[in-house]
């Protein structure tokens, strides 16, 4: 088994950058009473948040010794599959984060957020309340911590 710590650290750093960029886009964003954006200007925010989730989930797996070639070959952009691998390792994840990851997974895997404004294919995008999105990303970030005291 090779050490994937440096790749995990790079994914973690990039995940944090995408998360911070998504958070920056919340400034001045109109939301409804549930905290969901009301305009299509939120599409880039959800795209960045989805990509941050992918990077943080991959970092968490690599940190725990998951094989990098298998990660790339078998899981790609599938957030649900990445989360399932963590669950197989008995990594605790809250039900809210599980729901956010499952909700974002298909549209992230199918690149719906890249083209949502250009193509009306009848698919609804998943826009959870922003507070849930950032709480989930923060939880995933915590899963990437590297410790000298074990996993």
Secondary structure per residue as TSV (DSSP state, phi and psi in degrees):
chain	resnum	aa	ss	phi	psi
A	1	X	-	360.0	128.3
A	2	X	-	-91.9	162.3
A	3	X	-	-86.4	120.1
A	4	X	-	-104.2	19.1
A	5	X	H	-61.8	-41.9
A	6	X	H	-67.4	-39.1
A	7	X	H	-67.9	-40.3
A	8	X	H	-60.0	-41.5
A	9	X	H	-64.9	-39.3
A	10	X	H	-66.0	-43.7
A	11	X	H	-61.3	-42.4
A	12	X	H	-61.6	-47.8
A	13	X	H	-60.0	-46.7
A	14	X	H	-66.2	-37.4
A	15	X	H	-60.9	-42.2
A	16	X	H	-63.7	-41.6
A	17	X	H	-62.6	-41.5
A	18	X	H	-66.4	-39.8
A	19	X	H	-62.5	-45.7
A	20	X	H	-63.6	-38.7
A	21	X	H	-66.1	-40.4
A	22	X	H	-62.4	-42.5
A	23	X	H	-63.5	-37.6
A	24	X	H	-60.4	-33.9
A	25	X	T	-73.3	-9.9
A	26	X	T	-75.4	-19.7
A	27	X	T	-63.1	121.9
A	28	X	T	76.7	8.2
A	29	X	-	-80.7	130.6
A	30	X	-	-76.1	131.8
A	31	X	B	-128.7	159.2
A	32	X	-	-88.0	-172.6
A	33	X	T	-64.4	-23.0
A	34	X	T	-89.3	-3.9
A	35	X	S	90.1	14.7
A	36	X	-	-94.6	139.8
A	37	X	B	-61.8	151.1
A	38	X	-	-107.7	-3.7
A	39	X	S	-130.3	157.1
A	40	X	G	-65.0	-11.4
A	41	X	G	-64.1	-9.9
A	42	X	G	-83.0	-9.7
A	43	X	H	-54.8	-48.2
A	44	X	H	-60.7	-34.2
A	45	X	H	-60.8	-48.8
A	46	X	H	-68.3	-33.3
A	47	X	H	-62.1	-48.6
A	48	X	H	-62.9	-41.8
A	49	X	H	-63.9	-40.7
A	50	X	H	-64.2	-42.3
A	51	X	H	-69.2	-36.6
A	52	X	H	-60.3	-42.6
A	53	X	H	-60.4	-44.3
A	54	X	H	-59.1	-49.1
A	55	X	H	-63.9	-40.8
A	56	X	H	-70.4	-38.6
A	57	X	H	-64.3	-42.4
A	58	X	H	-64.6	-40.4
A	59	X	H	-62.4	-41.9
A	60	X	H	-63.1	-38.7
A	61	X	H	-69.4	-46.6
A	62	X	H	-60.7	-39.8
A	63	X	H	-58.1	-31.9
A	64	X	T	-93.6	14.7
A	65	X	T	88.5	10.7
A	66	X	-	-62.3	141.6
A	67	X	-	-72.1	121.5
A	68	X	H	-63.0	-43.7
A	69	X	H	-61.9	-38.0
A	70	X	H	-66.0	-39.6
A	71	X	H	-57.6	-48.7
A	72	X	H	-70.1	-42.9
A	73	X	H	-71.4	-42.7
A	74	X	H	-100.0	-17.6
A	75	X	H	-119.4	-26.5
A	76	X	T	42.3	-117.1
A	77	X	T	-105.1	17.5
A	78	X	-	-86.1	98.0
A	79	X	H	-62.9	-38.8
A	80	X	H	-63.1	-43.7
A	81	X	H	-64.3	-38.7
A	82	X	H	-63.8	-44.7
A	83	X	H	-63.6	-40.7
A	84	X	H	-60.7	-36.6
A	85	X	H	-63.4	-40.1
A	86	X	H	-65.3	-41.1
A	87	X	H	-63.4	-36.2
A	88	X	H	-62.1	-26.7
A	89	X	T	-87.8	9.0
A	90	X	T	61.1	34.0
A	91	X	-	-84.0	121.5
A	92	X	-	-73.5	133.7
A	93	X	-	-136.8	135.1
A	94	X	-	-67.3	157.0
A	95	X	H	-64.3	-33.5
A	96	X	H	-63.6	-43.1
A	97	X	H	-67.1	-40.8
A	98	X	H	-57.8	-45.3
A	99	X	H	-63.0	-43.0
A	100	X	H	-63.6	-45.9
A	101	X	H	-61.8	-46.5
A	102	X	H	-62.2	-39.3
A	103	X	H	-66.3	-38.2
A	104	X	H	-80.5	-20.8
A	105	X	H	-58.4	-54.8
A	106	X	H	-63.0	-45.6
A	107	X	H	-66.9	-28.6
A	108	X	H	-73.8	-46.4
A	109	X	H	-62.3	-38.2
A	110	X	T	-92.0	3.8
A	111	X	T	59.9	31.3
A	112	X	H	-63.4	-33.2
A	113	X	H	-71.2	-21.9
A	114	X	H	-71.0	-31.2
A	115	X	H	-121.3	6.9
A	116	X	T	-57.0	-33.3
A	117	X	T	-81.9	-22.9
A	118	X	T	-90.2	-29.4
A	119	X	-	-129.3	127.3
A	120	X	-	-98.8	90.9
A	121	X	-	-99.5	9.9
A	122	X	S	82.9	-4.1
A	123	X	-	-83.1	137.1
A	124	X	-	-91.5	135.3
A	125	X	-	-85.1	153.6
A	126	X	-	-97.9	115.6
A	127	X	-	-121.9	86.7
A	128	X	-	-70.1	161.3
A	129	X	-	-54.1	142.3
A	130	X	H	-58.9	-36.6
A	131	X	H	-60.5	-38.3
A	132	X	H	-67.7	-40.0
A	133	X	H	-60.3	-50.0
A	134	X	H	-73.3	-30.5
A	135	X	H	-65.8	-40.4
A	136	X	H	-65.6	-44.2
A	137	X	H	-62.9	-39.3
A	138	X	H	-64.5	-39.0
A	139	X	H	-64.6	-43.4
A	140	X	H	-63.8	-36.2
A	141	X	H	-61.0	-42.1
A	142	X	H	-62.2	-29.6
A	143	X	T	-70.4	-12.6
A	144	X	T	-97.1	-1.7
A	145	X	-	-58.4	138.0
A	146	X	-	-99.9	127.7
A	147	X	-	-122.3	148.6
A	148	X	T	-87.1	0.6
A	149	X	T	-110.0	27.8
A	150	X	-	97.8	-171.9
A	151	X	-	-69.3	360.0
